[in-house]
Amino acid sequence: MAFVYSTKLKSVLGLKQSYSGVSELSDKRFELGEGTLWDEREQSLWWIDINEGKLFRYDTATSEIKEFDLGTAVGTVGLRESGGLIVALASGFAYFDPASGAIEPISDPEADQPGNRFNDGKPGPNGSFYAGTMGFYSEKEAGSLYRLDPNGKVSSIKQNVTISNGMTWNGAENTMYYIDTPTRRVIAFDYDKSTGEIANGRTAINIPRGVGYPDGMTIDSEDNVWIAHFGGNAVHRWDPATGKHLEALPIPATNITCCTFGGPNLDTLFVASARIFLNEKQLVNEPAAGAMFKVQTKYTGRPAYRFKG
């Protein structure tokens, strides 16, 4: 799906704050870097390259990046309470053991839809794993949002989704925020932690034209969301309670895909980017495209939830 974007942030939202010290994690570049995930127990960062079917782990102690080939497109990755990872592959939900490289299939809710793949997702406060699908060519309303419960039950909780993307929960764990990218909206749902159910969807944030499309999302300890703007050269901080734009963090790459807080104090923002949709000339002019970035902030995030299955 081709997009045309404007990067004139100041004229649309106002560049409320700029950050110094945005740096690259390494010289590696990723075609479609996504799924940033901080493991506070291991002090390591996980992320994926979707179409390449690769999973990566950055060890902060050694600065080593380890690569895992999953053999198929991978949409997202989450931590398991019992250890190891859960992944959403083109072939469905599966457990992944980084130590052995073993992949254990769980369930494929769209086995009858070979034109779809999983995209973004993460475990929620109740220990379930939430992940959404989309068409390989971003066909309109071809996807759905699913909840995989610890007992293995899979439920479709939102249908007619085009590009299922960023999700996060507030500190009180009674609201879930969700993005279907082409709608340019962040939807807030009432969230029932006891069941994992969502209800009463309403618009929390409208993203104006001219600043890219909302992609991956995380939340800070003040309950403000940080959204990666694909095609917008920045991560933006928004107040979902009021819909107000708070500030922007410029990133030296056009296609920003997702972000998460990490580091010992959860105050480092890790930001993924992509080379996809950029032509050869654009790639020459944008050498940082596809990099994994990090920047020290004055804010803190929260530890990632873990899947309890």
MIVOLO-593726 format. One line per 10 residues: for each residue x, y, z of N, C-alpha, C. Coordinates in Angstrom, 1 decimal. Layout:
BEGIN
X/Y/Z/X/Y/Z/X/Y/Z  ...
//
This chain:
BEGIN
0.9/-1.2/0.0/0.0/0.0/0.0/0.9/1.2/0.0  0.8/2.1/-1.0/1.7/3.2/-1.1/1.0/4.4/-0.5  1.8/5.2/0.2/1.4/6.4/0.9/2.2/7.6/0.4  1.6/8.8/0.5/2.3/10.0/0.3/2.2/10.8/1.5  3.3/11.3/2.1/3.3/12.0/3.3/4.0/13.4/3.3  3.6/14.2/4.2/4.2/15.5/4.4/5.0/15.4/5.7  6.2/16.0/5.8/6.9/16.0/7.0/7.0/17.4/7.6  6.1/18.3/7.3/6.0/19.7/7.8/5.3/19.7/9.2  6.0/19.1/10.2/5.4/18.9/11.5/5.0/20.2/12.1  5.8/21.2/12.0/5.6/22.5/12.8/4.3/23.2/12.3
4.0/23.1/11.0/2.8/23.9/10.5/1.5/23.1/10.9  1.6/21.9/11.2/0.4/21.1/11.5/0.1/21.0/13.0  1.2/20.6/13.8/1.0/20.3/15.2/1.8/21.3/16.1  2.9/21.8/15.6/3.8/22.6/16.4/4.8/21.7/17.1  6.0/22.0/16.9/7.1/21.2/17.4/7.4/21.6/18.8  6.6/21.1/19.8/6.6/21.6/21.2/7.9/21.4/21.9  8.6/20.3/21.5/9.9/20.0/22.2/10.8/19.2/21.3  12.0/19.6/21.2/13.0/18.8/20.4/13.9/18.1/21.4  14.5/17.0/21.0/15.4/16.2/21.8/16.7/16.2/21.1  17.8/16.2/21.9/19.1/16.0/21.4/19.5/14.6/21.8
20.5/14.0/21.2/21.0/12.7/21.6/20.2/11.6/21.0  19.5/11.7/19.9/18.9/10.6/19.2/20.0/9.8/18.6  20.2/8.6/18.9/21.3/7.8/18.3/20.8/6.5/17.8  21.6/5.8/17.0/21.3/4.5/16.4/21.8/3.4/17.4  21.1/2.4/17.5/21.5/1.3/18.4/22.7/0.5/17.7  22.7/0.4/16.4/23.8/-0.2/15.7/23.8/0.3/14.3  24.7/-0.2/13.4/24.6/0.2/12.0/23.7/-0.8/11.2  23.0/-1.7/11.8/22.1/-2.6/11.1/20.9/-1.8/10.6  20.4/-2.2/9.5/19.2/-1.6/8.9/18.1/-2.7/8.7  16.9/-2.3/8.8/15.8/-3.3/8.8/14.7/-2.9/7.7
14.3/-3.8/7.0/13.3/-3.5/5.9/12.0/-3.0/6.5  11.5/-3.7/7.5/10.3/-3.3/8.2/10.4/-3.6/9.7  11.3/-2.8/10.4/11.5/-3.0/11.8/10.2/-2.7/12.5  9.9/-3.5/13.5/8.6/-3.3/14.2/8.7/-4.1/15.6  7.7/-4.0/16.4/7.5/-4.8/17.6/8.5/-4.6/18.7  8.9/-3.4/18.9/9.9/-3.1/20.0/9.3/-3.6/21.3  10.1/-4.3/22.1/9.6/-4.9/23.3/10.8/-5.0/24.3  10.6/-4.4/25.5/11.7/-4.3/26.5/11.4/-5.4/27.5  12.4/-6.2/27.8/12.4/-7.2/28.9/13.1/-6.7/30.1  12.4/-6.3/31.1/13.1/-5.6/32.2/13.8/-6.7/33.1
13.4/-7.9/33.0/14.1/-9.0/33.8/15.5/-9.2/33.2  15.6/-9.3/31.9/16.9/-9.6/31.2/17.6/-8.3/30.7  16.9/-7.1/30.9/17.5/-5.9/30.4/17.9/-6.0/29.0  17.0/-6.4/28.2/17.3/-6.6/26.8/16.1/-6.1/25.9  16.4/-5.8/24.7/15.3/-5.3/23.8/15.1/-6.3/22.7  13.8/-6.6/22.4/13.4/-7.5/21.3/12.7/-6.7/20.2  12.9/-7.0/19.0/12.1/-6.5/17.9/12.1/-7.4/16.7  11.4/-7.1/15.7/11.2/-8.0/14.5/11.4/-7.2/13.2  11.7/-7.9/12.2/11.6/-7.4/10.8/10.6/-8.3/10.1  9.4/-7.6/9.9/8.2/-8.4/9.6/8.3/-9.3/8.4
8.6/-8.7/7.2/8.6/-9.5/6.0/9.8/-10.4/5.9  10.8/-10.1/6.6/12.0/-10.9/6.5/11.9/-12.1/7.5  10.9/-12.1/8.3/10.6/-13.2/9.3/11.7/-13.3/10.3  12.3/-12.2/10.7/13.5/-12.2/11.6/13.1/-11.6/13.0  13.7/-12.2/14.0/13.5/-11.7/15.4/14.9/-11.3/15.9  15.0/-10.2/16.6/16.3/-9.7/17.1/16.2/-9.4/18.6  17.4/-9.6/19.2/17.5/-9.4/20.7/18.8/-8.5/20.9  18.6/-7.4/21.5/19.8/-6.6/21.9/20.1/-6.7/23.4  21.3/-7.1/23.7/21.7/-7.3/25.0/22.5/-6.1/25.5  21.9/-5.4/26.5/22.5/-4.1/26.9/23.8/-4.3/27.6
24.0/-5.5/28.2/25.3/-5.8/28.9/26.5/-5.9/27.9  26.2/-6.5/26.7/27.3/-6.7/25.8/27.2/-5.9/24.5  26.0/-5.3/24.3/25.7/-4.5/23.1/25.6/-5.4/21.9  25.5/-6.7/22.1/25.4/-7.7/21.0/23.9/-7.8/20.5  23.8/-7.9/19.2/22.5/-8.1/18.6/22.4/-9.5/18.1  21.5/-10.3/18.6/21.4/-11.7/18.1/20.2/-11.8/17.2  20.3/-12.6/16.1/19.2/-12.7/15.1/18.7/-14.1/15.1  17.3/-14.2/15.0/16.6/-15.5/14.9/15.8/-15.5/13.7  15.9/-16.5/12.9/15.1/-16.7/11.7/13.9/-17.5/12.0  12.7/-17.0/11.9/11.4/-17.7/12.2/10.8/-18.4/11.0
11.4/-18.1/9.8/11.0/-18.9/8.6/9.7/-18.4/7.9  9.0/-17.4/8.5/7.8/-16.8/7.9/7.6/-15.4/8.4  6.7/-14.7/7.8/6.5/-13.3/8.2/6.0/-13.3/9.7  6.5/-12.4/10.5/6.2/-12.3/11.9/5.6/-10.9/12.2  4.5/-10.9/12.9/3.8/-9.6/13.1/4.1/-8.9/14.4  4.4/-9.7/15.4/4.7/-9.2/16.7/5.2/-10.2/17.7  5.8/-9.8/18.8/6.4/-10.7/19.8/6.0/-10.2/21.2  5.8/-11.1/22.1/5.5/-10.8/23.5/6.2/-11.7/24.4  6.4/-11.3/25.7/7.0/-12.0/26.7/6.1/-13.0/27.4  6.6/-14.2/27.8/5.8/-15.1/28.5/6.2/-15.1/30.0
5.2/-15.2/30.9/5.4/-15.2/32.3/6.3/-16.3/32.7  6.2/-17.5/32.0/6.9/-18.7/32.3/8.3/-18.7/31.7  8.6/-17.7/30.9/9.9/-17.7/30.2/9.7/-17.9/28.7  10.6/-17.4/27.9/10.4/-17.5/26.4/9.5/-16.5/25.9  9.1/-16.7/24.7/8.3/-15.7/23.9/7.1/-16.3/23.3  6.1/-15.4/23.0/5.0/-15.7/22.2/5.1/-14.9/21.0  4.8/-15.4/19.8/4.9/-14.7/18.5/3.6/-14.8/17.7  3.3/-13.9/16.9/2.2/-14.0/16.0/2.7/-14.0/14.6  2.7/-15.2/14.0/3.3/-15.4/12.7/2.2/-15.3/11.6  2.6/-15.4/10.3/1.7/-15.5/9.2/0.8/-16.7/9.4
1.4/-17.7/10.0/0.7/-19.0/10.2/0.0/-19.1/11.6  -0.1/-18.0/12.3/-0.8/-18.0/13.6/0.0/-17.8/14.8  -0.6/-18.0/16.0/0.1/-17.8/17.2/1.0/-19.0/17.5  2.2/-18.7/18.1/3.1/-19.8/18.4/4.0/-19.4/19.6  4.5/-20.4/20.3/5.6/-20.1/21.3/6.9/-20.2/20.6  7.9/-19.4/21.1/9.2/-19.5/20.6/10.2/-19.5/21.7  11.1/-20.5/21.7/12.1/-20.7/22.7/13.5/-20.2/22.1  13.9/-19.0/22.5/15.2/-18.5/22.0/16.4/-19.4/22.2  16.4/-20.1/23.3/17.5/-21.0/23.6/17.7/-22.1/22.7  16.6/-22.7/22.3/16.6/-23.9/21.3/16.3/-23.5/19.9
15.6/-22.4/19.7/15.1/-22.0/18.4/13.8/-22.7/18.0  13.2/-23.5/19.0/12.0/-24.2/18.7/10.8/-23.3/18.6  9.9/-23.6/17.6/8.7/-22.9/17.4/7.5/-23.9/17.7  6.6/-23.6/18.6/5.5/-24.5/19.0/4.2/-23.8/18.6  3.6/-24.3/17.5/2.3/-23.7/17.1/1.2/-23.8/18.2  0.4/-22.7/18.3/-0.7/-22.7/19.2/-2.1/-22.8/18.5  -2.3/-21.8/17.7/-3.6/-21.7/17.0/-3.5/-20.7/15.8  -4.2/-21.0/14.7/-4.2/-20.1/13.6/-5.7/-19.7/13.3  -6.1/-18.6/13.8/-7.6/-18.2/13.7/-8.0/-17.8/12.3  -7.0/-17.6/11.4/-7.3/-17.3/10.0/-6.6/-18.2/9.0
-6.7/-19.5/9.4/-6.1/-20.5/8.5/-6.8/-20.6/7.1  -8.0/-20.1/7.1/-8.8/-20.1/5.8/-8.6/-18.8/5.1  -7.7/-17.9/5.5/-7.5/-16.6/4.9/-6.0/-16.4/4.6  -5.4/-17.1/3.6/-4.0/-17.1/3.3/-3.5/-15.8/2.8  -4.4/-14.8/2.5/-4.0/-13.5/2.1/-3.8/-12.5/3.2  -3.9/-13.0/4.5/-3.8/-12.2/5.6/-2.5/-12.6/6.4  -2.1/-11.7/7.2/-1.0/-12.0/8.2/-1.2/-11.2/9.5  -0.6/-11.6/10.5/-0.6/-10.9/11.8/0.2/-9.6/11.7  -0.2/-8.6/12.4/0.6/-7.3/12.4/1.0/-7.0/13.8  0.5/-6.0/14.5/0.9/-5.6/15.8/0.2/-6.3/16.9
0.7/-6.3/18.1/0.0/-6.9/19.2/0.9/-7.0/20.4  0.3/-7.3/21.6/1.1/-7.5/22.8/0.2/-8.1/23.9  0.9/-8.7/24.9/0.1/-9.2/26.1/-0.6/-8.0/26.8  -1.7/-8.3/27.4/-2.5/-7.3/28.2/-2.4/-7.5/29.7  -3.1/-6.6/30.4/-3.0/-6.7/31.9/-3.6/-8.0/32.5  -4.5/-8.7/31.8/-5.1/-9.9/32.3/-4.3/-11.2/31.9  -3.2/-11.0/31.2/-2.3/-12.1/30.8/-2.7/-12.7/29.5  -3.7/-12.2/28.8/-4.0/-12.6/27.5/-3.1/-11.9/26.5  -3.0/-12.5/25.2/-2.2/-11.9/24.2/-3.1/-11.4/23.1  -3.0/-10.1/22.8/-3.8/-9.4/21.8/-3.0/-9.1/20.6
-3.6/-9.5/19.4/-2.9/-9.3/18.2/-3.9/-9.2/17.0  -3.6/-8.3/16.1/-4.5/-8.1/14.9/-3.9/-8.5/13.6  -4.8/-8.7/12.7/-4.4/-9.1/11.3/-4.6/-8.0/10.3  -4.1/-8.2/9.1/-4.3/-7.3/8.0/-4.0/-8.1/6.7  -4.5/-7.6/5.6/-4.1/-8.2/4.3/-2.7/-8.0/4.0  -2.0/-8.9/3.2/-0.7/-8.7/2.8/-0.5/-7.4/2.0  -1.6/-7.0/1.3/-1.6/-5.8/0.5/-2.5/-4.7/1.1  -2.7/-4.8/2.4/-3.5/-3.8/3.1/-4.9/-3.6/2.6  -5.5/-4.7/2.2/-6.9/-4.7/1.6/-7.8/-4.1/2.7  -8.7/-3.3/2.3/-9.6/-2.6/3.2/-10.4/-3.6/4.0
-10.4/-3.4/5.4/-11.2/-4.1/6.3/-11.1/-5.6/6.2  -9.9/-6.1/5.8/-9.7/-7.5/5.7/-9.3/-8.2/7.0  -8.9/-7.5/8.0/-8.4/-8.1/9.2/-9.3/-8.0/10.4  -8.8/-8.6/11.5/-9.5/-8.6/12.7/-8.5/-8.5/13.9  -9.1/-8.1/15.1/-8.3/-8.1/16.3/-8.7/-9.3/17.1  -7.7/-10.1/17.6/-7.9/-11.3/18.3/-7.3/-11.2/19.8  -7.9/-12.0/20.6/-7.4/-12.2/22.0/-7.2/-13.7/22.2  -5.9/-14.0/22.5/-5.6/-15.4/22.9/-5.5/-15.5/24.4  -6.3/-16.2/25.0/-6.3/-16.3/26.5/-5.3/-17.4/26.9  -4.9/-17.3/28.2/-3.9/-18.3/28.7/-4.3/-19.8/28.5
-5.6/-20.0/28.5/-6.1/-21.4/28.3/-6.1/-21.9/26.9  -5.7/-21.0/26.0/-5.6/-21.4/24.5/-6.8/-21.0/23.7  -7.8/-20.4/24.4/-9.0/-20.0/23.6/-8.7/-18.7/22.8  -9.1/-18.7/21.6/-9.0/-17.5/20.7/-10.3/-16.9/20.4  -10.4/-15.5/20.6/-11.6/-14.8/20.4/-11.4/-13.7/19.4  -12.3/-13.5/18.5/-12.2/-12.3/17.6/-13.0/-11.2/18.3  -12.3/-10.1/18.7/-12.9/-9.1/19.5/-13.2/-7.8/18.7  -12.6/-7.6/17.5/-12.9/-6.5/16.6/-12.7/-6.9/15.2  -13.7/-6.7/14.3/-13.7/-7.1/13.0/-13.5/-5.9/12.0  -13.4/-6.2/10.7/-13.3/-5.1/9.7/-12.2/-4.1/9.9
-11.0/-4.6/10.2/-9.8/-3.8/10.5/-9.0/-3.8/9.2  -8.4/-2.7/8.9/-7.5/-2.6/7.7/-6.1/-2.9/8.0  -5.5/-2.1/8.9/-4.1/-2.3/9.4/-4.1/-2.2/10.9  -4.3/-3.4/11.5/-4.3/-3.5/13.0/-3.0/-3.1/13.5  -2.9/-2.1/14.4/-1.7/-1.6/14.9/-1.7/-1.3/16.4  -0.9/-0.2/16.8/-0.6/0.0/18.2/-1.7/-0.2/19.1  -1.4/-0.8/20.3/-2.3/-0.9/21.4/-1.5/-0.7/22.7  -2.2/-0.2/23.7/-1.6/-0.1/25.0/-2.8/0.1/26.0  -2.4/0.1/27.3/-3.4/0.2/28.4/-3.0/1.3/29.4  -4.0/1.9/30.0/-3.7/3.0/31.0/-3.3/2.4/32.3
-2.8/3.2/33.2/-2.3/2.8/34.5/-3.3/2.1/35.3  -4.6/2.5/35.2/-5.6/1.9/36.0/-6.1/0.6/35.4  -5.6/0.3/34.3/-5.9/-1.0/33.6/-7.4/-1.2/33.3  -8.1/0.0/33.1/-9.5/-0.1/32.7/-9.8/0.5/31.4  -8.8/0.9/30.7/-8.9/1.4/29.3/-7.9/0.8/28.4  -8.3/0.4/27.2/-7.4/-0.1/26.2/-7.4/0.9/25.0  -6.2/1.3/24.5/-6.1/2.1/23.3/-5.7/1.3/22.1  -6.3/1.6/21.0/-6.1/0.8/19.8/-6.1/1.6/18.5  -5.2/1.3/17.6/-5.1/2.0/16.3/-5.4/1.1/15.1  -6.3/1.5/14.2/-6.4/1.0/12.9/-5.9/2.1/12.0
-4.6/1.9/11.5/-3.8/3.0/10.9/-4.6/3.9/9.9  -5.2/3.4/8.9/-5.8/4.3/7.9/-6.9/5.2/8.4  -7.5/4.8/9.6/-8.6/5.7/10.1/-8.0/7.0/10.8  -6.7/7.0/11.0/-6.1/8.1/11.7/-6.7/8.4/13.1  -7.1/7.4/13.7/-7.7/7.6/15.1/-7.1/6.6/16.1  -7.1/7.1/17.3/-6.8/6.2/18.4/-8.2/5.9/19.1  -8.6/4.7/19.2/-9.8/4.3/19.8/-9.6/3.9/21.3  -10.4/4.4/22.2/-10.4/4.0/23.6/-11.5/3.0/23.8  -11.2/1.9/24.5/-12.2/0.9/24.8/-12.2/0.8/26.4  -13.4/0.6/26.9/-13.5/0.1/28.3/-12.9/-1.3/28.3
-12.0/-1.5/29.3/-11.3/-2.8/29.4/-11.7/-3.5/30.7  -12.1/-4.7/30.7/-12.4/-5.5/31.8/-11.3/-6.5/32.1  -10.5/-6.2/33.1/-9.3/-7.0/33.4/-9.6/-8.4/33.8  -10.8/-8.6/34.4/-11.2/-9.9/34.9/-11.5/-10.9/33.7  -11.9/-10.3/32.6/-12.3/-11.2/31.4/-11.4/-10.9/30.2  -10.8/-9.7/30.1/-10.0/-9.3/28.9/-10.9/-8.7/27.9  -12.2/-8.6/28.2/-13.1/-8.1/27.2/-13.0/-6.6/27.0  -13.3/-6.1/25.8/-13.3/-4.6/25.5/-14.7/-4.2/25.1  -15.1/-3.0/25.3/-16.4/-2.5/25.0/-16.4/-1.0/24.9  -17.5/-0.5/24.3/-17.7/1.0/24.3/-16.6/1.7/23.6
-16.3/1.3/22.4/-15.2/2.0/21.6/-15.6/3.4/21.3  -14.7/4.4/21.5/-14.9/5.8/21.1/-13.5/6.4/20.7  -13.6/7.5/20.0/-12.4/8.1/19.5/-11.7/9.0/20.6  -10.5/8.7/20.9/-9.7/9.4/21.9/-8.8/10.4/21.2  -8.2/10.1/20.1/-7.3/11.0/19.4/-7.6/11.0/17.9  -7.7/12.1/17.3/-7.7/12.2/15.8/-6.4/12.7/15.3  -5.7/12.0/14.4/-4.4/12.4/13.9/-4.7/13.2/12.6  -4.2/14.5/12.6/-4.5/15.3/11.4/-3.6/14.8/10.2  -4.0/15.2/9.0/-3.3/14.9/7.8/-2.0/15.8/7.8  -1.0/15.2/7.2/0.3/16.0/7.1/1.4/15.6/8.1
1.1/14.7/9.0/2.1/14.3/9.9/2.3/12.7/9.9  1.9/12.1/8.8/2.1/10.7/8.7/0.9/9.9/9.3  1.0/8.6/9.3/-0.1/7.8/9.8/0.3/7.2/11.2  -0.7/7.0/12.1/-0.4/6.4/13.4/-0.1/4.9/13.2  1.0/4.5/13.8/1.5/3.1/13.7/1.6/2.5/15.1  2.7/2.1/15.6/2.9/1.5/16.9/2.7/2.5/18.0  2.5/2.0/19.2/2.1/3.0/20.3/2.6/2.4/21.7  3.0/3.3/22.6/3.3/2.9/23.9/2.7/4.0/24.8  2.9/3.8/26.2/2.3/4.7/27.1/3.3/5.0/28.2  3.3/6.2/28.7/4.2/6.6/29.8/3.5/6.5/31.2
4.2/6.8/32.2/3.7/6.7/33.6/2.7/7.8/33.9  2.6/8.8/33.0/1.6/9.9/33.2/0.3/9.6/32.4  0.2/8.4/31.8/-0.9/8.0/31.0/-1.1/8.8/29.7  0.0/9.3/29.2/0.1/9.9/27.8/0.7/8.9/26.8  0.1/8.8/25.7/0.5/7.8/24.7/1.6/8.4/23.7  2.5/7.6/23.3/3.6/7.9/22.4/3.3/7.1/21.1  3.1/7.8/20.0/2.7/7.1/18.8/3.8/7.3/17.7  4.2/6.3/17.1/5.1/6.3/15.9/4.3/6.7/14.7  4.7/7.8/14.1/4.0/8.3/12.9/4.7/7.9/11.6  4.1/6.8/11.0/4.7/6.3/9.8/4.6/7.3/8.6
5.8/7.7/8.1/5.8/8.7/7.1/5.9/10.1/7.6  6.1/10.2/8.9/6.0/11.5/9.6/7.3/11.9/10.3  8.4/11.1/10.2/9.7/11.5/10.8/9.7/11.8/12.2  8.7/11.2/13.0/8.7/11.6/14.4/7.8/10.6/15.2  8.1/10.6/16.5/7.2/10.0/17.5/6.5/11.2/18.2  5.2/11.1/18.3/4.4/12.2/18.9/3.8/11.7/20.3  3.8/12.6/21.2/3.2/12.3/22.5/1.8/13.0/22.6  0.8/12.3/22.9/-0.6/12.7/23.0/-1.2/12.4/24.3  -2.2/13.3/24.7/-3.0/13.0/25.9/-4.3/12.4/25.4  -4.5/11.1/25.7/-5.7/10.5/25.2/-7.0/10.9/26.0
-6.8/11.5/27.1/-8.0/12.0/27.9/-8.6/13.2/27.2  -7.8/14.0/26.6/-8.3/15.2/26.0/-8.2/15.2/24.4  -7.4/14.3/23.9/-7.1/14.3/22.5/-6.0/15.3/22.1  -5.4/16.0/23.0/-4.5/17.1/22.8/-3.1/16.6/22.4  -2.5/17.2/21.4/-1.1/16.9/21.1/-0.2/17.6/22.1  0.8/16.9/22.6/1.6/17.5/23.7/3.0/17.9/23.1  3.7/17.0/22.4/5.0/17.3/21.9/5.4/16.3/20.8  6.5/16.6/20.1/7.0/15.7/19.1/8.5/15.4/19.3  8.9/14.2/19.0/10.3/13.8/19.1/10.7/13.5/17.6  11.4/14.4/17.0/11.9/14.2/15.6/12.9/13.0/15.5
12.7/12.2/14.5/13.6/11.1/14.2/14.1/11.2/12.8  15.4/10.9/12.6/16.0/11.1/11.2/15.7/10.0/10.3  14.4/9.6/10.2/14.0/8.6/9.2/12.5/8.9/9.0  12.1/8.6/7.8/10.7/9.0/7.4/9.7/8.0/8.0  9.9/6.7/7.8/8.9/5.7/8.2/9.2/5.2/9.6  8.6/5.8/10.6/8.7/5.4/12.0/7.6/4.4/12.3  7.9/3.3/12.9/6.9/2.2/13.0/6.4/1.9/14.4  7.3/2.0/15.4/6.8/1.7/16.8/7.9/2.2/17.8  7.5/2.1/19.0/8.4/2.6/20.1/8.0/2.0/21.4  9.0/1.9/22.3/8.8/1.4/23.7/9.8/2.0/24.6
9.4/2.1/25.9/10.3/2.6/26.9/11.1/1.4/27.4  12.4/1.6/27.7/13.3/0.6/28.2/14.4/1.2/29.0  15.4/0.4/29.2/16.6/0.8/30.0/16.3/0.6/31.5  17.4/0.7/32.3/17.3/0.4/33.7/16.2/1.1/34.4  15.9/2.4/34.0/14.9/3.2/34.6/13.7/3.4/33.8  13.6/2.7/32.7/12.5/2.8/31.8/12.3/4.2/31.3  13.4/4.9/31.0/13.3/6.3/30.5/14.0/6.5/29.2  14.4/5.4/28.6/15.0/5.4/27.3/13.9/5.0/26.3  13.7/5.8/25.3/12.7/5.4/24.2/13.4/4.7/23.1  13.0/3.5/22.8/13.6/2.8/21.6/12.6/2.9/20.5
13.1/3.3/19.3/12.2/3.7/18.2/12.6/2.9/17.0  11.7/2.1/16.4/12.0/1.3/15.2/11.6/2.1/13.9  12.3/1.8/12.8/11.9/2.4/11.6/12.0/1.4/10.4  11.6/1.9/9.2/11.6/1.0/8.1/12.1/1.6/6.8  12.6/0.7/5.9/13.1/1.2/4.6/12.0/1.0/3.5  10.9/0.3/3.9/9.9/-0.1/3.0/9.2/1.2/2.4  8.8/1.2/1.2/8.1/2.3/0.4/9.1/3.4/0.1  10.4/3.3/0.4/11.3/4.3/0.0/12.0/3.9/-1.3  12.1/4.7/-2.3/12.8/4.4/-3.5/14.3/4.5/-3.4  15.1/4.2/-4.4/16.6/4.2/-4.3/17.1/5.6/-4.0
16.5/6.6/-4.6/17.0/8.0/-4.4/16.7/8.4/-2.9  15.5/8.0/-2.4/15.2/8.4/-1.1/16.1/7.7/-0.1  16.4/6.4/-0.4/17.3/5.7/0.5/18.7/6.3/0.6  19.2/6.8/-0.6/20.5/7.4/-0.6/20.4/8.7/0.3  19.3/9.4/0.2/19.2/10.7/0.9/18.8/10.5/2.4  18.5/9.2/2.7/18.1/9.0/4.1/18.8/7.7/4.6  20.1/7.9/4.9/20.9/6.7/5.3/20.5/6.1/6.6  19.7/6.8/7.4/19.3/6.2/8.7/18.0/5.4/8.6  17.4/5.4/7.4/16.2/4.6/7.2/16.4/3.1/7.6  15.5/2.6/8.4/15.6/1.2/8.8/16.3/1.0/10.1
16.9/2.0/10.7/17.7/1.9/11.9/16.8/1.7/13.1  17.4/1.2/14.2/16.7/1.2/15.5/17.4/2.3/16.3  16.5/3.2/16.7/17.0/4.4/17.4/16.7/4.3/18.9  17.5/5.1/19.7/17.2/5.3/21.1/17.4/6.7/21.5  16.7/7.2/22.5/16.8/8.6/23.0/16.4/8.6/24.4  17.2/9.3/25.2/16.9/9.5/26.6/15.8/10.6/26.8  14.8/10.3/27.6/13.7/11.2/27.8/13.6/11.6/29.3  12.7/12.5/29.5/12.5/12.9/30.9/11.3/12.2/31.5  10.8/11.2/30.7/9.6/10.4/31.1/10.0/9.0/31.4  9.1/8.3/32.0/9.3/6.8/32.2/8.1/6.1/31.7
8.3/4.9/31.3/7.3/4.0/30.8/6.9/3.0/31.9  6.3/1.9/31.5/5.9/0.8/32.4/6.4/-0.5/31.9  6.7/-1.5/32.8/7.1/-2.8/32.3/6.1/-3.4/31.4  6.5/-4.2/30.4/5.6/-4.9/29.5/4.8/-6.0/30.3  3.6/-6.1/29.9/2.8/-7.3/30.4/3.3/-8.6/29.8  3.0/-9.7/30.5/3.5/-11.0/30.0/2.3/-11.9/29.8  2.4/-12.7/28.8/1.4/-13.7/28.5/1.5/-14.8/29.6  0.3/-15.2/30.1/0.3/-16.2/31.2/0.0/-17.6/30.8  0.1/-17.8/29.5/-0.1/-19.2/29.0/1.2/-19.9/28.9
//
